[in-house]
Amino acid sequence: ANAVAYEEWLAEADGDFAWKTFDENTAAGMCYTSGTTGDPKGVLYSHRSNVLHAMIAAMPDAMGLSTRDVVLPVVPMFHANAWGLGQSGPMIGAKLVMPGCKMDGASIYELLDTEKVTFSAAVPTVWMMLLQYLEETGKKLPYLNKVVIGGASCPRAITAKFQDDYDVQVVHAWGMT
């Protein structure tokens, strides 16, 4: 009863919509630090910083995204704007896959496999759960080329397992919000 038919809603829209203008340094969003060195702190991201971060993240010496990639950010938007992947993926024309609420190894594997994900980013805990699931099931990662690990220091065993057992390149991007 409260459903809105998308096409009807679009038909009602004014075709002469006037986009608002604002300074590029206007705040676009706020994220919070984890508080590891004290109380959590709010960090404001401007529209400009989001665009610049997205552009830099796509560069070859950063995350190296391309239009051929299928990107799965297993990082919440409140965690440094999902490391910019929600902006950089679409900016360069990559397919963006959103993970939903299940972060267990089986659920992440299902997304990686069914969506043919080539690039993903998550904290070490998520990767530990995925690697444990792969070890238990004997499944492989046929499409995944690169993972970014951040949010916390990563045990060498995780990096080695991805590289040696699954031929997946690892970018360790642990740093400040």
Secondary structure, 3 states (H helix, E strand, C coil): CCCCCHHHHHHCCCCCCCCCCCCCCCEEEEEECCCCCCCCCEEEEEHHHHHHHHHHHCCCCCCCCCCCCEEEECCCCCCHHHHCHHHHHHHHCCEECCCCCCCCHHHHHHHHHHCCCCEEEECHHHHHHHHHHHHHHCCCCCCCCEEEECCCCCCHHHHHHHHHHHCCEEEECCCCC
